[in-house]
Amino acid sequence: MSEPTDRLLVVVAHPDDETFGCGSLLAHATASGVPTVVACATRGEAGSPTPGRGLDDADMAEVRESELREAAKLVGVGRVELFDWVDSGMDGEPIPGSLCAAPVVEVAAVIASLIDDVCPSVVVMLDASDGHRDHAHIRDATLRAVEVSSWRPSGVYLHCLPQQLMRKWVEALVREQPDSEHLGLGDLGTPEDKITTVIDTTEFLELREQAIAVHRSQTSPYEVMPAGLRREFLTAERLQRVHPDWDGGPVETDIFAAADASF
């Protein structure tokens, strides 16, 4: 079990990032007695609804916020904080008010204020190795925020998409859809030698699957994976520790055990 002072803050760009990305980590924290907070920068307005689910005319911001809150509650998140930037979408010029149109320093100031309010021992964000610009923007802003906040988290981590598994996924896609070979997805993901922390979350697989299903407006990447590969993705959380600096040695198996080291 963690120390009573442990507290986890997960900062993401869109509703579903907290579950598709960090769902098992949040469940693990809850089971370890660690209070959790999820901060989400947008309401995912640019996400197209999955066909056939009766959401074609729905207000996506409203639908996705509701899904975020329900899924977060399911994995034990104690607080959800929503910022007011708009989803930037995948490409094109970011519209005024969107996350990517906001300077990193501006976004960082908002996150730093939340850090000072929550006083987390550990801060986690997606590593953005999927290439999504909103993920990269909120990653960069969060990394800056932990430098300028008055409160100093003891551990800061990037939640990683392992390159090895991403390549397996691409191979599976190419086998089923030969035209997908040109997408270049094999370059995505974090190389294994940068992953410092691997947490076995097999016990939370069923709960994670339930939380993923809550985000019914979106098609999760796991829906289009072979069953065995889906299980590989969902039964371990892989992270890269960025603060304190990683000095090598055995891979960590928990982020809270290391949270009493400072930087």
Short mmCIF file of the C-alpha atoms (twelve columns), coordinates in Angstrom:
data_MODEL
# 
_entry.id   MODEL 
# 
loop_
_atom_site.group_PDB 
_atom_site.id 
_atom_site.type_symbol 
_atom_site.label_atom_id 
_atom_site.label_alt_id 
_atom_site.label_comp_id 
_atom_site.label_asym_id 
_atom_site.label_seq_id 
_atom_site.Cartn_x 
_atom_site.Cartn_y 
_atom_site.Cartn_z 
_atom_site.pdbx_PDB_model_num 
ATOM 1   C CA . MET A 1   0.000   0.000   0.000   1 
ATOM 2   C CA . SER A 2   1.056   3.575   -0.621  1 
ATOM 3   C CA . GLU A 3   1.835   6.197   1.956   1 
ATOM 4   C CA . PRO A 4   -1.180  8.334   3.019   1 
ATOM 5   C CA . THR A 5   0.412   11.385  1.406   1 
ATOM 6   C CA . ASP A 6   0.456   9.808   -2.065  1 
ATOM 7   C CA . ARG A 7   -1.836  11.431  -4.604  1 
ATOM 8   C CA . LEU A 8   -1.972  10.899  -8.383  1 
ATOM 9   C CA . LEU A 9   -2.748  13.572  -10.986 1 
ATOM 10  C CA . VAL A 10  -3.296  12.403  -14.583 1 
ATOM 11  C CA . VAL A 11  -3.423  15.174  -17.201 1 
ATOM 12  C CA . VAL A 12  -4.883  14.378  -20.642 1 
ATOM 13  C CA . ALA A 13  -6.165  16.163  -23.728 1 
ATOM 14  C CA . HIS A 14  -9.501  14.451  -24.470 1 
ATOM 15  C CA . PRO A 15  -12.221 12.383  -22.826 1 
ATOM 16  C CA . ASP A 16  -11.249 8.704   -23.308 1 
ATOM 17  C CA . ASP A 17  -7.495  9.432   -23.012 1 
ATOM 18  C CA . GLU A 18  -7.797  8.742   -19.301 1 
ATOM 19  C CA . THR A 19  -9.278  5.286   -19.981 1 
ATOM 20  C CA . PHE A 20  -7.834  4.198   -23.328 1 
ATOM 21  C CA . GLY A 21  -4.449  5.419   -22.070 1 
ATOM 22  C CA . CYS A 22  -4.273  5.286   -18.262 1 
ATOM 23  C CA . GLY A 23  -7.335  3.312   -17.180 1 
ATOM 24  C CA . SER A 24  -5.505  0.459   -15.486 1 
ATOM 25  C CA . LEU A 25  -3.046  2.841   -13.836 1 
ATOM 26  C CA . LEU A 26  -5.944  4.747   -12.283 1 
ATOM 27  C CA . ALA A 27  -7.532  1.488   -11.107 1 
ATOM 28  C CA . HIS A 28  -4.183  0.385   -9.669  1 
ATOM 29  C CA . ALA A 29  -3.841  3.671   -7.772  1 
ATOM 30  C CA . THR A 30  -7.328  3.319   -6.324  1 
ATOM 31  C CA . ALA A 31  -6.636  -0.261  -5.231  1 
ATOM 32  C CA . SER A 32  -3.393  0.967   -3.622  1 
ATOM 33  C CA . GLY A 33  -5.271  3.553   -1.564  1 
ATOM 34  C CA . VAL A 34  -4.037  6.508   -3.632  1 
ATOM 35  C CA . PRO A 35  -6.531  9.359   -4.272  1 
ATOM 36  C CA . THR A 36  -6.677  10.221  -7.974  1 
ATOM 37  C CA . VAL A 37  -7.500  13.337  -9.991  1 
ATOM 38  C CA . VAL A 38  -7.955  13.483  -13.757 1 
ATOM 39  C CA . ALA A 39  -7.569  16.804  -15.578 1 
ATOM 40  C CA . CYS A 40  -8.845  16.926  -19.155 1 
ATOM 41  C CA . ALA A 41  -8.041  19.880  -21.412 1 
ATOM 42  C CA . THR A 42  -10.967 19.584  -23.861 1 
ATOM 43  C CA . ARG A 43  -14.351 17.935  -24.241 1 
ATOM 44  C CA . GLY A 44  -13.348 16.085  -27.397 1 
ATOM 45  C CA . GLU A 45  -15.641 18.062  -29.682 1 
ATOM 46  C CA . ALA A 46  -13.713 17.053  -32.820 1 
ATOM 47  C CA . GLY A 47  -14.208 13.335  -32.256 1 
ATOM 48  C CA . SER A 48  -16.610 11.842  -34.797 1 
ATOM 49  C CA . PRO A 49  -19.202 9.513   -33.274 1 
ATOM 50  C CA . THR A 50  -18.897 5.820   -34.054 1 
ATOM 51  C CA . PRO A 51  -21.478 4.954   -36.762 1 
ATOM 52  C CA . GLY A 52  -24.512 2.947   -35.731 1 
ATOM 53  C CA . ARG A 53  -24.679 4.057   -32.115 1 
ATOM 54  C CA . GLY A 54  -27.397 6.679   -32.521 1 
ATOM 55  C CA . LEU A 55  -25.125 9.626   -31.825 1 
ATOM 56  C CA . ASP A 56  -24.838 11.228  -35.264 1 
ATOM 57  C CA . ASP A 57  -26.775 14.337  -34.181 1 
ATOM 58  C CA . ALA A 58  -25.590 14.396  -30.569 1 
ATOM 59  C CA . ASP A 59  -23.667 17.226  -28.937 1 
ATOM 60  C CA . MET A 60  -20.289 15.509  -28.806 1 
ATOM 61  C CA . ALA A 61  -18.912 17.780  -26.096 1 
ATOM 62  C CA . GLU A 62  -21.808 16.881  -23.819 1 
ATOM 63  C CA . VAL A 63  -21.719 13.178  -24.671 1 
ATOM 64  C CA . ARG A 64  -17.980 12.821  -24.219 1 
ATOM 65  C CA . GLU A 65  -17.870 14.755  -20.962 1 
ATOM 66  C CA . SER A 66  -20.543 12.434  -19.592 1 
ATOM 67  C CA . GLU A 67  -18.571 9.387   -20.740 1 
ATOM 68  C CA . LEU A 68  -15.417 10.775  -19.142 1 
ATOM 69  C CA . ARG A 69  -17.083 11.269  -15.790 1 
ATOM 70  C CA . GLU A 70  -18.735 7.841   -15.812 1 
ATOM 71  C CA . ALA A 71  -15.584 5.974   -16.849 1 
ATOM 72  C CA . ALA A 72  -13.448 7.879   -14.353 1 
ATOM 73  C CA . LYS A 73  -15.851 7.042   -11.549 1 
ATOM 74  C CA . LEU A 74  -15.748 3.382   -12.543 1 
ATOM 75  C CA . VAL A 75  -11.967 3.168   -12.080 1 
ATOM 76  C CA . GLY A 76  -12.141 5.086   -8.806  1 
ATOM 77  C CA . VAL A 77  -11.151 8.622   -9.786  1 
ATOM 78  C CA . GLY A 78  -12.074 10.999  -6.985  1 
ATOM 79  C CA . ARG A 79  -12.090 14.242  -8.961  1 
ATOM 80  C CA . VAL A 80  -12.396 15.218  -12.618 1 
ATOM 81  C CA . GLU A 81  -11.254 18.691  -13.628 1 
ATOM 82  C CA . LEU A 82  -12.251 19.930  -17.096 1 
ATOM 83  C CA . PHE A 83  -10.508 22.854  -18.742 1 
ATOM 84  C CA . ASP A 84  -12.217 24.939  -21.421 1 
ATOM 85  C CA . TRP A 85  -10.075 24.581  -24.515 1 
ATOM 86  C CA . VAL A 86  -11.607 23.126  -27.669 1 
ATOM 87  C CA . ASP A 87  -10.415 19.928  -29.293 1 
ATOM 88  C CA . SER A 88  -7.875  20.861  -32.006 1 
ATOM 89  C CA . GLY A 89  -8.645  17.921  -34.278 1 
ATOM 90  C CA . MET A 90  -6.003  15.961  -36.136 1 
ATOM 91  C CA . ASP A 91  -4.770  18.517  -38.672 1 
ATOM 92  C CA . GLY A 92  -5.335  21.903  -40.261 1 
ATOM 93  C CA . GLU A 93  -4.936  25.321  -38.689 1 
ATOM 94  C CA . PRO A 94  -6.053  25.151  -35.023 1 
ATOM 95  C CA . ILE A 95  -9.132  27.301  -34.510 1 
ATOM 96  C CA . PRO A 96  -9.115  30.121  -31.941 1 
ATOM 97  C CA . GLY A 97  -9.867  28.709  -28.502 1 
ATOM 98  C CA . SER A 98  -8.530  25.261  -29.353 1 
ATOM 99  C CA . LEU A 99  -5.862  23.580  -27.267 1 
ATOM 100 C CA . CYS A 100 -3.122  23.809  -29.905 1 
ATOM 101 C CA . ALA A 101 -3.905  27.471  -30.543 1 
ATOM 102 C CA . ALA A 102 -3.108  28.254  -26.904 1 
ATOM 103 C CA . PRO A 103 0.568   28.946  -26.110 1 
ATOM 104 C CA . VAL A 104 2.237   26.204  -24.063 1 
ATOM 105 C CA . VAL A 105 3.025   28.717  -21.309 1 
ATOM 106 C CA . GLU A 106 -0.665  29.630  -21.032 1 
ATOM 107 C CA . VAL A 107 -1.766  26.003  -20.756 1 
ATOM 108 C CA . ALA A 108 1.079   25.308  -18.322 1 
ATOM 109 C CA . ALA A 109 -0.042  28.123  -16.034 1 
ATOM 110 C CA . VAL A 110 -3.518  26.570  -15.728 1 
ATOM 111 C CA . ILE A 111 -2.087  23.131  -15.015 1 
ATOM 112 C CA . ALA A 112 0.410   24.562  -12.511 1 
ATOM 113 C CA . SER A 113 -2.475  26.163  -10.624 1 
ATOM 114 C CA . LEU A 114 -4.185  22.768  -10.426 1 
ATOM 115 C CA . ILE A 115 -0.949  21.121  -9.261  1 
ATOM 116 C CA . ASP A 116 -0.716  23.661  -6.453  1 
ATOM 117 C CA . ASP A 117 -4.316  22.883  -5.506  1 
ATOM 118 C CA . VAL A 118 -4.081  19.067  -5.687  1 
ATOM 119 C CA . CYS A 119 -0.504  18.689  -4.341  1 
ATOM 120 C CA . PRO A 120 0.063   15.377  -6.150  1 
ATOM 121 C CA . SER A 121 2.979   13.146  -5.293  1 
ATOM 122 C CA . VAL A 122 2.903   11.785  -8.853  1 
ATOM 123 C CA . VAL A 123 1.938   13.429  -12.158 1 
ATOM 124 C CA . VAL A 124 1.329   11.364  -15.308 1 
ATOM 125 C CA . MET A 125 0.568   12.411  -18.895 1 
ATOM 126 C CA . LEU A 126 0.476   10.544  -22.213 1 
ATOM 127 C CA . ASP A 127 3.800   10.422  -24.043 1 
ATOM 128 C CA . ALA A 128 2.124   11.510  -27.328 1 
ATOM 129 C CA . SER A 129 3.994   8.812   -29.240 1 
ATOM 130 C CA . ASP A 130 0.787   8.244   -31.233 1 
ATOM 131 C CA . GLY A 131 1.471   11.509  -33.058 1 
ATOM 132 C CA . HIS A 132 -1.682  13.357  -31.964 1 
ATOM 133 C CA . ARG A 133 -0.909  17.066  -31.713 1 
ATOM 134 C CA . ASP A 134 -3.221  17.693  -28.747 1 
ATOM 135 C CA . HIS A 135 -1.473  14.901  -26.834 1 
ATOM 136 C CA . ALA A 136 1.912   16.485  -27.576 1 
ATOM 137 C CA . HIS A 137 0.688   19.955  -26.585 1 
ATOM 138 C CA . ILE A 138 -0.720  18.867  -23.232 1 
ATOM 139 C CA . ARG A 139 2.420   16.788  -22.587 1 
ATOM 140 C CA . ASP A 140 4.682   19.774  -23.190 1 
ATOM 141 C CA . ALA A 141 2.463   22.053  -21.109 1 
ATOM 142 C CA . THR A 142 2.332   19.594  -18.211 1 
ATOM 143 C CA . LEU A 143 6.089   19.126  -18.191 1 
ATOM 144 C CA . ARG A 144 6.473   22.898  -18.014 1 
ATOM 145 C CA . ALA A 145 3.789   23.139  -15.328 1 
ATOM 146 C CA . VAL A 146 5.653   20.829  -12.941 1 
ATOM 147 C CA . GLU A 147 8.685   23.106  -13.307 1 
ATOM 148 C CA . VAL A 148 6.850   26.367  -12.545 1 
ATOM 149 C CA . SER A 149 4.318   25.208  -9.945  1 
ATOM 150 C CA . SER A 150 4.933   26.019  -6.304  1 
ATOM 151 C CA . TRP A 151 4.204   22.411  -5.330  1 
ATOM 152 C CA . ARG A 152 6.849   19.928  -6.413  1 
ATOM 153 C CA . PRO A 153 5.585   16.435  -7.306  1 
ATOM 154 C CA . SER A 154 7.992   13.705  -6.283  1 
ATOM 155 C CA . GLY A 155 7.560   11.727  -9.501  1 
ATOM 156 C CA . VAL A 156 6.669   12.744  -13.060 1 
ATOM 157 C CA . TYR A 157 5.967   10.133  -15.730 1 
ATOM 158 C CA . LEU A 158 5.047   9.759   -19.374 1 
ATOM 159 C CA . HIS A 159 2.525   7.003   -20.008 1 
ATOM 160 C CA . CYS A 160 3.940   5.101   -22.976 1 
ATOM 161 C CA . LEU A 161 2.641   3.288   -26.008 1 
ATOM 162 C CA . PRO A 162 5.346   0.629   -26.417 1 
ATOM 163 C CA . GLN A 163 6.833   0.688   -29.908 1 
ATOM 164 C CA . GLN A 164 7.168   -3.088  -29.964 1 
ATOM 165 C CA . LEU A 165 3.411   -3.557  -29.490 1 
ATOM 166 C CA . MET A 166 2.590   -0.738  -31.912 1 
ATOM 167 C CA . ARG A 167 4.595   -2.561  -34.577 1 
ATOM 168 C CA . LYS A 168 2.697   -5.786  -33.875 1 
ATOM 169 C CA . TRP A 169 -0.517  -3.826  -34.338 1 
ATOM 170 C CA . VAL A 170 0.676   -2.453  -37.686 1 
ATOM 171 C CA . GLU A 171 1.618   -5.948  -38.818 1 
ATOM 172 C CA . ALA A 172 -1.880  -7.152  -37.921 1 
ATOM 173 C CA . LEU A 173 -3.460  -4.212  -39.775 1 
ATOM 174 C CA . VAL A 174 -1.394  -4.866  -42.890 1 
ATOM 175 C CA . ARG A 175 -2.351  -8.543  -42.874 1 
ATOM 176 C CA . GLU A 176 -6.050  -7.626  -42.800 1 
ATOM 177 C CA . GLN A 177 -5.875  -4.374  -44.784 1 
ATOM 178 C CA . PRO A 178 -2.883  -4.394  -47.176 1 
ATOM 179 C CA . ASP A 179 -3.610  -0.777  -48.159 1 
ATOM 180 C CA . SER A 180 -2.771  0.339   -44.593 1 
ATOM 181 C CA . GLU A 181 0.943   -0.369  -45.094 1 
ATOM 182 C CA . HIS A 182 1.542   3.161   -46.380 1 
ATOM 183 C CA . LEU A 183 0.359   4.771   -43.140 1 
ATOM 184 C CA . GLY A 184 3.789   4.534   -41.502 1 
ATOM 185 C CA . LEU A 185 2.362   3.614   -38.111 1 
ATOM 186 C CA . GLY A 186 5.382   1.444   -37.351 1 
ATOM 187 C CA . ASP A 187 7.314   4.556   -36.377 1 
ATOM 188 C CA . LEU A 188 4.910   5.339   -33.555 1 
ATOM 189 C CA . GLY A 189 5.351   4.358   -29.925 1 
ATOM 190 C CA . THR A 190 8.128   4.576   -27.353 1 
ATOM 191 C CA . PRO A 191 11.248  2.384   -27.770 1 
ATOM 192 C CA . GLU A 192 11.647  -0.265  -25.090 1 
ATOM 193 C CA . ASP A 193 14.917  1.211   -23.803 1 
ATOM 194 C CA . LYS A 194 13.101  4.389   -22.747 1 
ATOM 195 C CA . ILE A 195 10.500  2.579   -20.644 1 
ATOM 196 C CA . THR A 196 11.596  2.758   -17.024 1 
ATOM 197 C CA . THR A 197 8.503   1.428   -15.281 1 
ATOM 198 C CA . VAL A 198 6.195   -1.535  -15.930 1 
ATOM 199 C CA . ILE A 199 3.223   -2.158  -13.657 1 
ATOM 200 C CA . ASP A 200 1.409   -5.490  -13.877 1 
ATOM 201 C CA . THR A 201 -2.292  -4.585  -14.050 1 
ATOM 202 C CA . THR A 202 -3.702  -7.948  -15.119 1 
ATOM 203 C CA . GLU A 203 -6.076  -7.947  -12.146 1 
ATOM 204 C CA . PHE A 204 -7.773  -4.809  -13.479 1 
ATOM 205 C CA . LEU A 205 -8.379  -6.090  -17.011 1 
ATOM 206 C CA . GLU A 206 -12.117 -6.646  -16.618 1 
ATOM 207 C CA . LEU A 207 -12.605 -3.269  -14.955 1 
ATOM 208 C CA . ARG A 208 -10.543 -1.570  -17.675 1 
ATOM 209 C CA . GLU A 209 -12.659 -3.232  -20.361 1 
ATOM 210 C CA . GLN A 210 -15.811 -1.968  -18.645 1 
ATOM 211 C CA . ALA A 211 -14.430 1.571   -18.539 1 
ATOM 212 C CA . ILE A 212 -13.438 1.423   -22.225 1 
ATOM 213 C CA . ALA A 213 -16.981 0.356   -23.107 1 
ATOM 214 C CA . VAL A 214 -18.365 3.472   -21.370 1 
ATOM 215 C CA . HIS A 215 -16.758 5.582   -24.116 1 
ATOM 216 C CA . ARG A 216 -19.251 4.221   -26.632 1 
ATOM 217 C CA . SER A 217 -19.248 7.365   -28.794 1 
ATOM 218 C CA . GLN A 218 -15.680 6.557   -29.898 1 
ATOM 219 C CA . THR A 219 -14.089 3.483   -31.445 1 
ATOM 220 C CA . SER A 220 -11.262 2.428   -29.183 1 
ATOM 221 C CA . PRO A 221 -8.029  1.291   -30.866 1 
ATOM 222 C CA . TYR A 222 -8.379  -1.980  -28.991 1 
ATOM 223 C CA . GLU A 223 -11.524 -2.864  -30.947 1 
ATOM 224 C CA . VAL A 224 -9.492  -3.431  -34.083 1 
ATOM 225 C CA . MET A 225 -6.709  -5.496  -32.503 1 
ATOM 226 C CA . PRO A 226 -6.346  -9.267  -32.349 1 
ATOM 227 C CA . ALA A 227 -7.459  -10.524 -28.924 1 
ATOM 228 C CA . GLY A 228 -3.977  -11.545 -27.808 1 
ATOM 229 C CA . LEU A 229 -2.452  -8.201  -28.701 1 
ATOM 230 C CA . ARG A 230 -5.307  -6.355  -26.993 1 
ATOM 231 C CA . ARG A 231 -4.530  -8.291  -23.825 1 
ATOM 232 C CA . GLU A 232 -0.815  -7.411  -24.089 1 
ATOM 233 C CA . PHE A 233 -1.684  -3.724  -24.250 1 
ATOM 234 C CA . LEU A 234 -4.207  -3.828  -21.415 1 
ATOM 235 C CA . THR A 235 -2.500  -5.970  -18.770 1 
ATOM 236 C CA . ALA A 236 0.558   -3.793  -18.128 1 
ATOM 237 C CA . GLU A 237 1.087   -0.060  -17.772 1 
ATOM 238 C CA . ARG A 238 4.386   1.100   -19.218 1 
ATOM 239 C CA . LEU A 239 5.825   4.474   -18.267 1 
ATOM 240 C CA . GLN A 240 8.916   6.593   -18.685 1 
ATOM 241 C CA . ARG A 241 10.089  8.400   -15.571 1 
ATOM 242 C CA . VAL A 242 11.275  11.906  -16.390 1 
ATOM 243 C CA . HIS A 243 11.626  13.277  -12.822 1 
ATOM 244 C CA . PRO A 244 13.635  12.307  -10.921 1 
ATOM 245 C CA . ASP A 245 16.046  11.494  -13.738 1 
ATOM 246 C CA . TRP A 246 16.317  7.806   -14.492 1 
ATOM 247 C CA . ASP A 247 19.769  6.473   -13.625 1 
ATOM 248 C CA . GLY A 248 19.280  2.989   -15.013 1 
ATOM 249 C CA . GLY A 249 19.038  -0.198  -13.035 1 
ATOM 250 C CA . PRO A 250 16.087  -2.592  -12.690 1 
ATOM 251 C CA . VAL A 251 12.788  -1.476  -14.176 1 
ATOM 252 C CA . GLU A 252 10.419  -0.011  -11.580 1 
ATOM 253 C CA . THR A 253 7.271   -1.979  -10.849 1 
ATOM 254 C CA . ASP A 254 5.300   0.797   -9.131  1 
ATOM 255 C CA . ILE A 255 5.232   4.570   -9.375  1 
ATOM 256 C CA . PHE A 256 4.252   5.141   -5.762  1 
ATOM 257 C CA . ALA A 257 7.165   3.215   -4.311  1 
ATOM 258 C CA . ALA A 258 9.479   5.769   -5.945  1 
ATOM 259 C CA . ALA A 259 7.451   8.827   -5.046  1 
ATOM 260 C CA . ASP A 260 9.490   9.734   -1.985  1 
ATOM 261 C CA . ALA A 261 12.459  10.641  -4.192  1 
ATOM 262 C CA . SER A 262 12.546  14.351  -5.002  1 
ATOM 263 C CA . PHE A 263 13.905  16.406  -7.862  1 
# 
